[in-house]
Amino acid sequence: MPRTSPPVDPLEFGVPMPPIATARFAIGDVVRHRLFDFRGVVFDVDPVFANSEEWYEAIPEDARPRKDQPFYHLLAENAESSYIAYVSQQNLVADDSDEPVDHPAIRGLFDTFADGRYRLKREHRH
């Protein structure tokens, strides 16, 4: 008869289990920030906040998002530049402009843009 291990209690390791959160956006989706004038394409999703505490504390307290929600890594652009942004789900909305995002890293990750979203290159899919 095979031995079974007892279930692992995540709190035993100091990692609280977050409530189940559903990501509203997927890799390749084009989104825009709800409050600030920038948009971007999602290239990674964290189910909950996974950046540094220093980064989080730098956000003004009255504007800090909850940590128990998906956070998105974006190849972002605004009128002046392109950059990488890390944004909470509560601060993003779908971008319905059907315009591509102008970021130099897009061609390295995505191969096509159609119907308002990007398709990951085959070598980046798993």
NUFIBA-637119 format. One record per residue: x, y, z of N, C-alpha, C in turn; residue number from 1; residue in three letters. Coordinates in steps of 0.2 Angstrom, whole numbers, plus 2048, in hexadecimal, padded with zeros to 3 digits. Example, Ala and Ser with C-alpha at 12.3 -4.5 7.8 and 13.67 -1.06 7.14 Angstrom:
REM residues 2
+-----+-----+-----+------+------+------+-----+-----+-----+------+------+
| n.x | n.y | n.z | ca.x | ca.y | ca.z | c.x | c.y | c.z | resi | resn |
+-----+-----+-----+------+------+------+-----+-----+-----+------+------+
| 842 | 7E4 | 827 |  83E |  7EA |  827 | 842 | 7F0 | 827 |    1 |  ALA |
| 840 | 7F5 | 823 |  844 |  7FB |  824 | 840 | 800 | 827 |    2 |  SER |
+-----+-----+-----+------+------+------+-----+-----+-----+------+------+
//
This chain:
REM residues 126
+-----+-----+-----+------+------+------+-----+-----+-----+------+------+
| n.x | n.y | n.z | ca.x | ca.y | ca.z | c.x | c.y | c.z | resi | resn |
+-----+-----+-----+------+------+------+-----+-----+-----+------+------+
| 804 | 7FA | 800 |  800 |  800 |  800 | 804 | 806 | 800 |    1 |  MET |
| 803 | 80B | 7FB |  808 |  811 |  7FB | 806 | 816 | 801 |    2 |  PRO |
| 80C | 819 | 803 |  80B |  81E |  808 | 809 | 824 | 805 |    3 |  ARG |
| 805 | 828 | 809 |  803 |  82E |  807 | 805 | 833 | 80C |    4 |  THR |
| 807 | 839 | 809 |  80A |  83E |  80E | 804 | 842 | 811 |    5 |  SER |
| 804 | 845 | 817 |  7FF |  849 |  819 | 7FE | 84F | 815 |    6 |  PRO |
| 7F9 | 853 | 815 |  7F8 |  859 |  811 | 7FD | 85E | 814 |    7 |  PRO |
| 800 | 862 | 80F |  804 |  868 |  812 | 800 | 86E | 814 |    8 |  VAL |
| 802 | 870 | 819 |  7FE |  876 |  81C | 803 | 87C | 819 |    9 |  ASP |
| 800 | 880 | 815 |  805 |  886 |  812 | 807 | 88B | 818 |   10 |  PRO |
| 803 | 88B | 81D |  804 |  890 |  822 | 80A | 88E | 826 |   11 |  LEU |
| 80C | 887 | 826 |  811 |  884 |  829 | 818 | 887 | 826 |   12 |  GLU |
| 818 | 889 | 820 |  81D |  88C |  81D | 81D | 894 | 81C |   13 |  PHE |
| 818 | 897 | 820 |  818 |  89E |  820 | 815 | 8A1 | 81A |   14 |  GLY |
| 811 | 89D | 815 |  80E |  89F |  80F | 807 | 89F | 810 |   15 |  VAL |
| 803 | 8A5 | 811 |  7FC |  8A4 |  812 | 7F9 | 8A3 | 80B |   16 |  PRO |
| 7F4 | 89F | 80B |  7F1 |  89E |  804 | 7EC | 8A3 | 803 |   17 |  MET |
| 7EC | 8A7 | 7FD |  7E8 |  8AC |  7FB | 7E1 | 8A9 | 7F9 |   18 |  PRO |
| 7DC | 8AD | 7FA |  7D5 |  8AB |  7F7 | 7D6 | 8AA | 7F0 |   19 |  PRO |
| 7D2 | 8A6 | 7ED |  7D3 |  8A4 |  7E6 | 7D1 | 8AA | 7E2 |   20 |  ILE |
| 7D6 | 8AD | 7DE |  7D5 |  8B3 |  7DA | 7D5 | 8B1 | 7D2 |   21 |  ALA |
| 7D0 | 8B3 | 7CE |  7D0 |  8B2 |  7C7 | 7D3 | 8B7 | 7C3 |   22 |  THR |
| 7D8 | 8B6 | 7BF |  7DB |  8BB |  7BB | 7D6 | 8BD | 7B6 |   23 |  ALA |
| 7D5 | 8C4 | 7B5 |  7D0 |  8C6 |  7B0 | 7D4 | 8C7 | 7AA |   24 |  ARG |
| 7DA | 8C7 | 7A9 |  7DE |  8C8 |  7A3 | 7E3 | 8C3 | 7A2 |   25 |  PHE |
| 7E5 | 8C1 | 79C |  7E9 |  8BC |  79A | 7EF | 8BF | 797 |   26 |  ALA |
| 7F4 | 8BB | 796 |  7FA |  8BC |  793 | 7F8 | 8BE | 78B |   27 |  ILE |
| 7FB | 8C4 | 789 |  7F9 |  8C6 |  782 | 7F3 | 8CB | 782 |   28 |  GLY |
| 7F0 | 8CC | 787 |  7EA |  8D1 |  787 | 7ED | 8D8 | 788 |   29 |  ASP |
| 7EA | 8DC | 784 |  7EC |  8E3 |  785 | 7E7 | 8E7 | 78A |   30 |  VAL |
| 7EA | 8EA | 78E |  7E6 |  8ED |  794 | 7E9 | 8F5 | 795 |   31 |  VAL |
| 7E5 | 8F9 | 798 |  7E7 |  8FF |  79A | 7E6 | 900 | 7A1 |   32 |  ARG |
| 7E9 | 905 | 7A4 |  7E9 |  907 |  7AB | 7E2 | 90B | 7AC |   33 |  HIS |
| 7DF | 909 | 7B2 |  7D9 |  90C |  7B3 | 7D9 | 914 | 7B5 |   34 |  ARG |
| 7DF | 915 | 7B8 |  7E0 |  91C |  7BB | 7E6 | 920 | 7B7 |   35 |  LEU |
| 7EB | 91D | 7B5 |  7F0 |  920 |  7B1 | 7F0 | 91F | 7AA |   36 |  PHE |
| 7F3 | 923 | 7A6 |  7F3 |  923 |  79F | 7F8 | 91F | 79C |   37 |  ASP |
| 7F7 | 918 | 79D |  7FC |  914 |  799 | 7F8 | 90D | 798 |   38 |  PHE |
| 7FB | 909 | 793 |  7F8 |  903 |  791 | 7FD | 8FE | 790 |   39 |  ARG |
| 7FC | 8F8 | 78F |  801 |  8F3 |  78E | 7FE | 8EC | 78D |   40 |  GLY |
| 803 | 8E7 | 78B |  801 |  8E1 |  78A | 803 | 8DC | 790 |   41 |  VAL |
| 7FF | 8D8 | 792 |  801 |  8D3 |  798 | 806 | 8CE | 795 |   42 |  VAL |
| 80B | 8CD | 799 |  810 |  8C8 |  797 | 811 | 8C3 | 79D |   43 |  PHE |
| 80E | 8C5 | 7A3 |  80F |  8C0 |  7A9 | 809 | 8C2 | 7AE |   44 |  ASP |
| 807 | 8BD | 7B2 |  802 |  8BE |  7B7 | 804 | 8BB | 7BD |   45 |  VAL |
| 804 | 8BF | 7C3 |  805 |  8BC |  7C9 | 7FE | 8BB | 7CC |   46 |  ASP |
| 7FC | 8B6 | 7CF |  7F6 |  8B5 |  7D2 | 7F4 | 8B9 | 7D8 |   47 |  PRO |
| 7FA | 8BC | 7DC |  7F9 |  8C1 |  7E1 | 7FF | 8C5 | 7E0 |   48 |  VAL |
| 800 | 8CA | 7E4 |  806 |  8CF |  7E4 | 80C | 8CB | 7E5 |   49 |  PHE |
| 811 | 8CC | 7E1 |  817 |  8C8 |  7E2 | 81D | 8CD | 7E0 |   50 |  ALA |
| 81D | 8D3 | 7E2 |  822 |  8D8 |  7E1 | 825 | 8D9 | 7E8 |   51 |  ASN |
| 82A | 8DE | 7E8 |  82D |  8DF |  7EF | 829 | 8E4 | 7F3 |   52 |  SER |
| 82A | 8E3 | 7FA |  826 |  8E7 |  7FF | 828 | 8EF | 7FE |   53 |  GLU |
| 82E | 8F0 | 7FC |  830 |  8F7 |  7FA | 82C | 8FA | 7F5 |   54 |  GLU |
| 82B | 8F6 | 7EF |  827 |  8F8 |  7EA | 820 | 8FA | 7EC |   55 |  TRP |
| 81D | 8F6 | 7F0 |  816 |  8F6 |  7F2 | 816 | 8FD | 7F7 |   56 |  TYR |
| 81B | 8FD | 7FB |  81A |  903 |  800 | 81B | 90A | 7FC |   57 |  GLU |
| 81E | 90A | 7F7 |  820 |  910 |  7F3 | 819 | 913 | 7F0 |   58 |  ALA |
| 814 | 90F | 7EF |  80D |  911 |  7ED | 80A | 915 | 7F2 |   59 |  ILE |
| 807 | 91B | 7F1 |  804 |  91E |  7F6 | 7FE | 91A | 7F9 |   60 |  PRO |
| 7FE | 91A | 800 |  7FA |  916 |  804 | 7F2 | 916 | 801 |   61 |  GLU |
| 7F0 | 91C | 7FF |  7E9 |  91C |  7FD | 7E8 | 919 | 7F6 |   62 |  ASP |
| 7ED | 918 | 7F3 |  7ED |  915 |  7EC | 7EF | 90E | 7EC |   63 |  ALA |
| 7F1 | 90B | 7F1 |  7F4 |  904 |  7F1 | 7EF | 8FF | 7F0 |   64 |  ARG |
| 7F0 | 8FB | 7EB |  7EB |  8F5 |  7E9 | 7EC | 8F0 | 7EF |   65 |  PRO |
| 7E7 | 8EC | 7EF |  7E7 |  8E6 |  7F3 | 7EC | 8E1 | 7F0 |   66 |  ARG |
| 7EF | 8DD | 7F5 |  7F4 |  8D8 |  7F3 | 7F1 | 8D2 | 7F0 |   67 |  LYS |
| 7EB | 8D0 | 7F3 |  7E8 |  8CA |  7F1 | 7E4 | 8C9 | 7EB |   68 |  ASP |
| 7E7 | 8CC | 7E6 |  7E4 |  8CC |  7DF | 7E9 | 8CB | 7DA |   69 |  GLN |
| 7E7 | 8C9 | 7D4 |  7EC |  8C8 |  7CF | 7F0 | 8CF | 7CD |   70 |  PRO |
| 7F7 | 8CE | 7CC |  7FB |  8D4 |  7C9 | 7FE | 8D2 | 7C3 |   71 |  PHE |
| 7FE | 8D7 | 7BE |  800 |  8D5 |  7B7 | 807 | 8D9 | 7B6 |   72 |  TYR |
| 80B | 8D5 | 7B2 |  811 |  8D8 |  7AF | 80F | 8DB | 7A8 |   73 |  HIS |
| 810 | 8E1 | 7A7 |  80E |  8E4 |  7A0 | 815 | 8E6 | 79D |   74 |  LEU |
| 815 | 8E5 | 796 |  819 |  8E9 |  792 | 815 | 8F0 | 790 |   75 |  LEU |
| 816 | 8F5 | 794 |  812 |  8FB |  794 | 815 | 901 | 78F |   76 |  ALA |
| 810 | 905 | 78E |  812 |  90B |  78A | 80E | 911 | 78C |   77 |  GLU |
| 811 | 917 | 78C |  80D |  91D |  78D | 80F | 922 | 787 |   78 |  ASN |
| 80D | 928 | 787 |  80F |  92D |  782 | 816 | 92E | 781 |   79 |  ALA |
| 81A | 92D | 787 |  821 |  92F |  787 | 826 | 929 | 786 |   80 |  GLU |
| 824 | 923 | 789 |  829 |  91D |  789 | 825 | 916 | 789 |   81 |  SER |
| 82A | 911 | 789 |  827 |  90A |  78A | 82B | 908 | 790 |   82 |  SER |
| 828 | 903 | 794 |  82B |  901 |  79A | 827 | 8FB | 79C |   83 |  TYR |
| 829 | 8F8 | 7A2 |  826 |  8F2 |  7A5 | 822 | 8F4 | 7AB |   84 |  ILE |
| 81C | 8F2 | 7AB |  818 |  8F5 |  7B1 | 815 | 8EE | 7B5 |   85 |  ALA |
| 814 | 8EF | 7BB |  811 |  8EA |  7BF | 80B | 8ED | 7C2 |   86 |  TYR |
| 805 | 8EA | 7C0 |  7FF |  8ED |  7C2 | 7FA | 8E8 | 7C5 |   87 |  VAL |
| 7F6 | 8EB | 7CA |  7F1 |  8E7 |  7CD | 7EB | 8E6 | 7C8 |   88 |  SER |
| 7E7 | 8E1 | 7C9 |  7E1 |  8E0 |  7C5 | 7DC | 8E5 | 7C6 |   89 |  GLN |
| 7DB | 8E8 | 7CC |  7D6 |  8ED |  7CD | 7D8 | 8F3 | 7C9 |   90 |  GLN |
| 7DE | 8F4 | 7C7 |  7E0 |  8FA |  7C3 | 7E0 | 8F9 | 7BC |   91 |  ASN |
| 7DE | 8F4 | 7B9 |  7DE |  8F3 |  7B2 | 7D7 | 8F2 | 7AF |   92 |  LEU |
| 7D6 | 8F4 | 7A9 |  7D0 |  8F3 |  7A5 | 7D3 | 8F0 | 79E |   93 |  VAL |
| 7CE | 8ED | 79B |  7D0 |  8EB |  794 | 7D1 | 8F1 | 78F |   94 |  ALA |
| 7D6 | 8F1 | 78B |  7D7 |  8F6 |  786 | 7D3 | 8F4 | 780 |   95 |  ASP |
| 7CE | 8F8 | 77E |  7CA |  8F7 |  778 | 7CC | 8FB | 772 |   96 |  ASP |
| 7D2 | 8FE | 772 |  7D4 |  902 |  76C | 7D6 | 8FD | 766 |   97 |  SER |
| 7D7 | 8F7 | 767 |  7D9 |  8F2 |  762 | 7E0 | 8F5 | 75E |   98 |  ASP |
| 7E4 | 8F9 | 762 |  7EA |  8FB |  760 | 7F0 | 8F7 | 763 |   99 |  GLU |
| 7F5 | 8F6 | 75F |  7FB |  8F2 |  762 | 7FE | 8F7 | 767 |  100 |  PRO |
| 802 | 8F3 | 76C |  806 |  8F7 |  771 | 80D | 8F8 | 76E |  101 |  VAL |
| 810 | 8FE | 76E |  816 |  8FF |  76C | 81C | 8FE | 771 |  102 |  ASP |
| 81E | 8F8 | 772 |  823 |  8F7 |  777 | 829 | 8F2 | 773 |  103 |  HIS |
| 82F | 8F4 | 774 |  834 |  8F0 |  770 | 835 | 8E9 | 772 |  104 |  PRO |
| 832 | 8E7 | 778 |  833 |  8E0 |  77A | 82D | 8DB | 777 |  105 |  ALA |
| 828 | 8DE | 774 |  823 |  8DA |  772 | 825 | 8D5 | 76D |  106 |  ILE |
| 829 | 8D7 | 768 |  82B |  8D2 |  763 | 82F | 8CC | 765 |  107 |  ARG |
| 832 | 8CD | 76B |  835 |  8C7 |  76E | 831 | 8C2 | 771 |  108 |  GLY |
| 82B | 8C4 | 774 |  826 |  8C0 |  777 | 820 | 8BE | 773 |  109 |  LEU |
| 81E | 8C2 | 76F |  818 |  8C1 |  76B | 819 | 8C1 | 763 |  110 |  PHE |
| 815 | 8BD | 760 |  816 |  8BD |  759 | 810 | 8C0 | 755 |  111 |  ASP |
| 80A | 8C0 | 757 |  805 |  8C3 |  753 | 800 | 8C8 | 758 |  112 |  THR |
| 7FD | 8CD | 755 |  7F8 |  8D1 |  758 | 7F2 | 8D1 | 754 |  113 |  PHE |
| 7EC | 8CE | 757 |  7E6 |  8CD |  753 | 7E0 | 8CE | 758 |  114 |  ALA |
| 7DB | 8D1 | 756 |  7D5 |  8D2 |  75B | 7D7 | 8D5 | 761 |  115 |  ASP |
| 7DB | 8D9 | 762 |  7DD |  8DD |  768 | 7E1 | 8D9 | 76D |  116 |  GLY |
| 7E4 | 8D4 | 76B |  7E9 |  8D0 |  76F | 7EF | 8CD | 76C |  117 |  ARG |
| 7F4 | 8CC | 76F |  7FA |  8C9 |  76D | 7FA | 8C1 | 76E |  118 |  TYR |
| 7FE | 8BE | 769 |  7FF |  8B7 |  76A | 806 | 8B5 | 76C |  119 |  ARG |
| 807 | 8B2 | 771 |  80E |  8B0 |  773 | 811 | 8AC | 76E |  120 |  LEU |
| 818 | 8AD | 76D |  81C |  8A9 |  768 | 81C | 8A2 | 76B |  121 |  LYS |
| 81C | 89D | 767 |  81C |  896 |  768 | 821 | 894 | 76E |  122 |  ARG |
| 827 | 897 | 76D |  82C |  895 |  772 | 82B | 897 | 779 |  123 |  GLU |
| 826 | 89C | 77A |  825 |  89F |  781 | 81E | 89B | 784 |  124 |  HIS |
| 81B | 897 | 780 |  815 |  894 |  783 | 817 | 88D | 786 |  125 |  ARG |
| 813 | 88C | 78B |  814 |  885 |  78F | 80E | 883 | 791 |  126 |  HIS |
+-----+-----+-----+------+------+------+-----+-----+-----+------+------+
//
